[in-house]
Amino acid sequence: MLTTLRTAAPIALRPIAVARSVRLLRLCSPVSIRATSSVRTYASHFSPSGSSSKSSSQSTDSYKYVLRNPHPVTRPDDLAYFTGNPRYFASIMALNTLIRKHPGLGFRDATQYEATRQKPKWMSMMEMQEYLEYKLVKSSYDELIHKLNILYTVQGSDPEVSKLLQTFVKPGAALVALTRPAPSLDEFSRSYSYGSRKTARAQAWIVPGDGQVYVNGTHISEYFAEDFDRETILRPLVIAKAIAKYNIWSLVKGGGQSGQAAAVAVAIARGVVIHDPLLEPAMKEARLITIDTRQVERKKTGQPGARKKNTWVKR
């Protein structure tokens, strides 16, 4: 390669050409420093005698830069750059570093944050995917939320933790969750409550009265044709022994008759507790103020139902 360079090089070899030749030798072939020094000596031999000292210093600086930086592109300092998704893995490594920074925190113990009643509104799985530019699975998302909840227990004493956690909160939400005020009666002695069951959602307004119950502007006896549904709605009033004590207006949408009846019952039970807090233990024991989150299992493709299978036929 040096022989080719000697025959092809012009008499006045410029400093830029020298730097390019040296870089080519360093990158394209395992040439030793001795061979590189030969190129430098050869270039200085063919340099014009009238060249200024400035050109000579530029050539020397270019030569030193090539020896100090054999790679044409600077290598990134962030280790996450070499992963499949730098933004996601950089966030995971930052969370792990902060957890290790506090000796009292562990990676797997979920009891560390179970006592925290008000947690921030973290991004949903879809929002987190858009922010991190990475397709998350349910297990990865749960692990990420688990680490965020662990760090949230020490965010008040570490500004660095607060700054990092703020990037994972829903847009427009605050990191420190405000304490929700306890429900109470308004200026008209009226309570407001809500309930749900399956896909039905209900709201209820309760005021002292003579026992009138209306659902979507229709009396309960006309809105619900089944006796069982009417009994479900009136059960909180039976337990509170207040059948003729309150007037109730309710709005409900979604679901079927049974789902709407159960949703209205939860809303009424919560409203009665607002009027008389001493009834809360009895309502809890009857499981009337807790929303039942169970949903109907979807029908499966190729099957007549969610679990039912077609009859097996041998022939």
N, C-alpha and C positions, 0 to 999 in steps of 0.2 A: 504493500500500500504506500510506503514511503517512496519507493521507486517511481510509482505512478505520479505521486505528488511532485517529485523533483522534475519529471519530464513535462508535466502539464502546467506547472506554476509559471507565471510571468516573471520577468526580471524584477519589476517593482511590485512585490507582494504587499498588499494593503493589510492593516491591522485587523479589519473586520473579517477578511478571508482567513487570516491566521486563527482567529477565535473560532470560526465555523469549522475549520479543519480539526482543531483540537477537540471540539465537542463531538465531531463525527467519530474521531478515534476513540473517545471515551465511551460513547454509547453503542457503537456498532461492532466493536471488536475488543477482545481482552488485551489491549495494548498496555504495557507497563509504563510506569512513570519515566523510565529511561527512554522509551520510544517517544513519549510526549516531549521530553526535554530535547530530543533530536530535532523534532519538528520546530520547536522554539528556536534552537540554534540555527537551523536552516533558514527560518524566516528572517532572523536578524542578519544573516549573511547576505540575503538578497534585498534587504531594505535599502532604499536609496540613501546615499550619504548625506544628502541635504535635508532630510526629514527633521522636523522640529522635535524638541524634547517632549512637547505636549502629545504628539502622536505616539511617541515611544511609551509614555506613561499610560496612555489609553490602551495600548496593546498589552502592557504588563498587567493592568487592572482586569482586562477581559480574560487573560490567561488564568489569573488567580481566581476569578469568579467561577470559571469552568471547573477548576480543581476542587473548590470548596462546595460547589453545587453540581454534582454529576447528573442529577435528575432535572430535566427541563421544567417539570411542574412541581410546585411546592406540595409536600405531603401534608394533609390536614392533621391537626392535633387532636380532634375529637374522635374517639374510638368508635362512636356510633356511625361514623361516616362509612365504614366498611361493612355495615349490616344491611339487611334488606330494606329497612325503613329507618333512616337516621333520626327523624323527628320522634317516632314512637319509642325507640330504644334509648334515645337520649333522655326522654322523660322518665322512663323506667329506672335508668341508672341514677338520675337525680333524686328520685324518690327513695331508692335503696340507700343512697349515700346519706340522706338526711335521717333515715331511720337508724342507721348505724351510728350516726352522730350522737343520738340520745341513748344512753345505756339502758334506760328503763323500758324501752320499747322493744317489742319482738315482732317477727315477721308473720307468725301463724296464729297468734293468740287473739281471738276476736272479742274476748271479754274486756279488752282494754278500752273499747269505745261503746260497749253495750249500755253503760250507765249514762252516756250522753243522750239526753232526750231530744234536743233540737240539733239536727245535723244539717249541713248546707245542702242546697239543691244542686247536686252534681249534674253534669251533662248526661243526657241520655246516651244510649249506645250509638244511635245514628249521629248525634251531635259530636260524640267523641271520635267517631270514624272520620267525619269531615274535618275536625280540628287536627287530628294526628295524621290524616292522609294515609290511613292504614285500615284494612278490613279486619275488624275484631270479631272474635267468636265469643260466646256467652261466658266461657270460663276465663278468658283473658280480660274481659270487661269486669267481671266480678272480682278478679284479683286486683285490678287497678283501683276499683272503688274501695276494696279492703285496705289497701295501702294508704289511700287518701283519708279514710276514716281514722286510721292509726295516727297519722301525722296531725290530724285535726285536734287531737287531744293535747298537743303541745304548741299549737299555733299561737297561743296567747303570749308565750315566753320567747318565741324565736321569730323575728321578723323575716328571716330567710324562708322559713316554712310558710308563713302567711303569704308571701309574694308568690311562691310556687303554687300553692293551693288555689289562689285566686284565678289562675289560668284555667282551672278545671271546673269552675262554677258555671252554672247556666248563665247565658247572656242576660244582663239586667238584674241578676240576683246578687245578694250580698253574701260574703263568706261567713260572717257571724250571723247566724239565724236569730231573728228577733223572737222573743218569747211571745207566744200567741196568747192573747188575753182570754180568760175564762168566759164562756158564753153567759149572758145575763139578759134580763128583761129590758125592753126598751121603754120609752116614755109612755107608751100605751099599755104597759103591763103585758106585753106580747113577747113570746119566745119564738125564735127561729131555729130550725134544725133541719138536717138532711139525712137521708139514708139511701141505701142501694141494695139490690139483690139481683144476681145474674146480670142482665143488661138493662135493668130498670133503674131509674134514678128518681128520687122523690124529695120534695121539700114540704115542710109543714110549718104553719103558723098557729100557735095555740094561745088563746086568751080565756080568762074565766067566763063561764057561760052556763048553759043548761043542757049540754050534751049533744049539740048539733055537729055532725061530721060530714064534710063535703070534699069530694075528690074531683079535681078538674071542673069545678062548678056544678057537679051533680051529686045528689045525696048518695051516701054509701049504699043504701038499700037498692038504688037503681043502677049504680055504676058497676057493682059486683053482684052477679047473679048467683054465685055459689055461696052457700052458707059458710063453708069452710074458710073462704077468703074474708068474709065479713068478721068471722070469729078471730082470724089472725090479726086483723087491724085493731079490734077492740081488746085484745088480750092485754096490752100495757095498761089500759084504763081499768081493766078488771083487777090486775095485780095491785094497782095504786088505789083501788076502791074509789074511783073518781069517774064513774060512768056519766053522771049528770053534773059534772063540775066544770068542764071545759068545752069551749067551742073550737073546732078544728077546721082549718082550710088547708088543703093539700094540693100540690101540683105534681104529677108523675108522668113520665114518658119512657118509652122503650120497654122491651120485654112483653111478656104475656100477662094474663090475669093473676096467676099465682106469684110471679116475680114482682109485679106492681104492688100486690097486697103485702108481701114481705117487706118491700122497700118502704112503704108508707108506715108499717108497724114500727120499723126501726126509727124513722123520723119522729113518730109520735112518742115513743119511749124516751128518746133523747130530750124532746121538748118538755115532757112531764118532769124529768129530772131537773131541768132548769128551773121550773116552778117550785119544785120541792126536792132539794138536794138530798134529803134523808132517804129518799126512795132509791138512790143509786145502788146500794148493795143488793136490794131485792131485784132490781132490773138486771144487774150483772149476773146474779145467780140464775135468773131465767134466760140469760143470753139474748136479751132483747136490744141492748144498746151497742152490741158488737156487730159489725158488718160481716156477713158471711161472704167470703171472697171466692167460693167455689163457682166454677163455670161448667156449662155443659160441654162434654168432650165432643170434639168434632167427628163427623163421619169420615171414615177412611176410604180411600179409593180402592175399588174392587171388592168392597164389603157392603153388606146391606145396612150396617150401622157402625157405631163407634167401636164396639167389641164383637158384635155378632158376625159370624162367618157363614158363608154359603154351605149348604149341605153337601158333604162329600159323597160323590157317586163313583162307584168302582168302575162301572162300564157306561 
